[in-house]
Amino acid sequence: MSPRAGEPSQSPLLHSSGMPSPTDSPPDSISSLPSIGSSFFFSSAAASPPHSHTHTDHARDSTQGFIIPSLTLPEALPQPTQYGKTLGEIRLIIIGDGAEDHDFVSSLLLDDNEDVVDRGTWEDTSDGSFLCASTDWIEHRDPHGLEKFEPARNVEIITRRNVGGDGSTILPVIHSPFHTLLEIIDPHCKPSVSLTTLIASPSTPIYTALIILSRSAPSAKENDIIDTLAVHIPIIVLRYGLDQTRFPSRPHMSSFCPSSTSALRHGLFRSPETLSSLRYEAADRFLHWREVERAVEEIHAAHREIALHIHSEKSPSWDRAKWEAEWEARLSHDVATRAREDTITERPLPINRQAAPSALDPLHFSSLIAFTFSLFVPAKARIRSGLSHFIQQLSDCQIRIAMVGSFCIGVGVGWMMH
C-alpha cells in the first residue's frame, strides 16, 4: 500500500535498525525467521520510493552490519537397509571363553555391520552384561506434527560369565519369555503348524539362539552344557581360531553351524532363511517345554486329587441329620440294655485333694492310713453280701425240710386211712 500524500514515509529499513546485532544473538538458536525477515527487508528497501541522499546513506550505513545467520542442520541418520527393515527381533545369549570380552563380541556382530543403524552401550548386571542395537528407526509425530525418530532396539545381546556345572543357571533366563507366552496362549490349544508359525514370527519374545564362543576343542563341561540347554534353545558353537570342520556338532543342536565369524553375521543379519529356521527351532523348543509343563501339572493335579480323596475317606465330613438319627436309635438301645441289667451307676466318691507328701517321707503314712480306711467300705459290703447269701441258703433249706415233712405226713395219713 503506497504512503499517503503529505505523510512522511518510513522505510522498513528503519524498523530493522532495532534488531539485535549478530553478537547479541545466541549461536545455537534456530534463526530461520531472522533470515527470512532480512531478505524481506532488503527487497522492501529496493521497492520503496527514493528519498533524500542523507536519509538513504543513513539507512545504508545502519544495514551494513547485518549478517544473515546460517542454520546448522543435524547429521543425517543412517538409512536402514532392506534387510534391517525386515529383520525383526533378534535376541542372543552368548557364553563361553569370549563372552566377557565386549570388544570381541561387538566386532563379531555389530562393528562394520551395514545393517546396524544405532548401537547402544554395554550395561553390566550381576551375572553378565547386555547391549541393545537397532537395524531400523521408529518414526513418531508429536501433537504439532513434527517428526521424531527413535532406534528400534530390535537386537538384544546378553552375555553370561562363569557358567558352571551343566549350565542350568541360565535356564531361568531362557524360560523368562516362555512364561510370558504361556500366559497368553490358550491352555487347551494343542501344538500345530499354525501355532508354531505364530510363535516363530519376527516379533517373537523368545530368545533366538545361544552362542558358545570357544577357542578350544570340545570338553566334557561344554558337552554337559549343550546336552542340558539344547532342548530349551537353539545352540550355535563358534570356535574362533580353530577349524570348525574338525569338530562335528552334537545331536539336538541348531541346524545352523557357521564355520567363521563372517558366516555367523551373514546368517543372522543377511539370510532370512537362516533366521527363520532359528526362530522355528526356538518355537519348537518352547512348545516342547509347554507340553512337559502341562504333563507335569496334570500329574501333580492327579496326585493332589488322590490325596484329597484319601483324606476325605479317613475324616468324612459331619452330617448332623445322620448323627441325630443314629443318636436316637443308640439311645433307645442303651436304655433298654440298662433296664434289663437293673443297675444304677454309683456316683464316684470325691477325691480328697491333699497336699503332696514330702519327698523326705518314704513311707507316705497319710496315704497308707487313707488307703486302709478306704478298705472298710468294700469289706463291709462283702460281709453283708456273704451274710445275706448264707441266710438265703438257710431259708431255702428250711423250706425244703418243711416240704419233705409235709410229704411224709401226707403219706402216713393216707396209709392210715387205707
Residue, then its C-alpha position, 0 to 999 in steps of 0.5 A: m500500500s503506497p504512503r499517503a500524500g503529505e505523510p512522511s514515509q518510513s522505510p522498513l529499513l528503519h524498523s530493522s535498525g532495532m534488531p539485535s546485532p549478530t553478537d547479541s544473538p545466541p549461536d545455537s538458536i534456530s534463526s530461520l525467521p531472522s533470515i527470512g525477515s532480512s531478505f524481506f527487508f532488503s527487497s522492501a528497501a529496493a521497492s520503496p520510493p527514493h528519498s533524500h541522499t542523507h536519509t538513504d546513506h543513513a539507512r545504508d550505513s545502519t544495514q551494513g552490519f547485518i549478517i544473515p545467520s546460517l542454520t546448522l542442520p543435524e547429521a543425517l541418520p543412517q538409512p536402514t537397509q532392506y534387510g534391517k527393515t525386515l529383520g525383526e527381533i533378534r535376541l542372543i545369549i552368548i557364553g563361553d571363553g569370549a563372552e566377557d570380552h565386549d570388544f570381541v563380541s561387538s566386532l563379531l556382530l555389530d562393528d562394520n555391520e551395514d545393517v546396524v543403524d544405532r548401537g547402544t552401550w554395554e550395561d553390566t548386571s550381576d551375572g553378565s552384561f547386555l547391549c541393545a542395537s537397532t537395524d531400523w528407526i521408529e518414526h513418531r509425530d508429536p501433537h504439532g506434527l513434527e517428526k521424531f525418530e527413535p532406534a528400534r532396539n530390535v537386537e538384544i545381546i546378553t552375555r553370561r560369565n562363569v557358567g558352571g556345572d551343566g549350565s542350568t543357571i541360565l535356564p531361568v533366563i531362557h524360560s523368562p519369555f516362555h512364561t510370558l507366552l504361556e500366559i497368553i496362549d490358550p491352555h487347551c490349544k494343542p501344538s500345530v503348524s499354525l501355532t508354531t508359525l505364530i510363535a516363530s514370527p519376527s516379533t517373537p519374545i523368545y530368545t533366538a539362539l545361544i552362542i558358545l564362543s570357544r577357542s578350544a576343542p570340545s570338553a566334557k563341561e561344554n558337552d554337559i552344557i549343550d546336552t542340558l540347554a539344547v532342548h530349551i534353545p537353539i545352540i550355535v558353537l563358534r570356535y574362533g581360531l580353530d577349524q570348525t570342520r574338525f569338530p562335528s556338532r552334537p545331536h539336538m543342536s541348531s541346524f545352523c553351524p557357521s564355520s567363521t565369524s563372517a558366516l555367523r553375521h551373514g546368517l543372522f543379519r543377511s539370510p532370512e532363511t537362516l533366521s527363520s529356521l532359528r526362530y522355528e527351532a526356538a518355537d519348537r523348543f518352547l512348545h516342547w517345554r509347554e507340553v512337559e509343563r502341562a504333563v507335569e501339572e496334570i500329574h501333580a493335579a492327579h496326585r493332589e486329587i488322590a490325596l484329597h480323596i484319601h483324606s476325605e475317606k479317613s475324616p468324612s465330613w459331619d452330617r448332623a441329620k445322620w448323627e441325630a438319627e443314629w443318636e436316637a436309635r443308640l439311645s433307645h438301645d442303651v436304655a433298654t440294655r440298662a433296664r434289663e441289667d437293673t443297675i444304677t451307676e454309683r456316683p464316684l466318691p470325691i477325691n480328697r485333694q491333699a497336699a503332696p507328701s514330702a519327698l523326705d517321707p518314704l513311707h507316705f503314712s497319710s496315704l497308707i492310713a487313707f488307703t486302709f480306711s478306704l478298705f472298710v467300705p468294700a469289706k463291709a459290703r462283702i460281709r453283708s453280701g456273704l451274710s445275706h447269701f448264707i441266710q438265703q441258703l438257710s431259708d431255702c433249706q428250711i423250706r425244703i425240710a418243711m416240704v419233705g415233712s409235709f410229704c411224709i405226713g401226707v403219706g402216713v395219713g393216707w396209709m392210715m386211712h387205707 
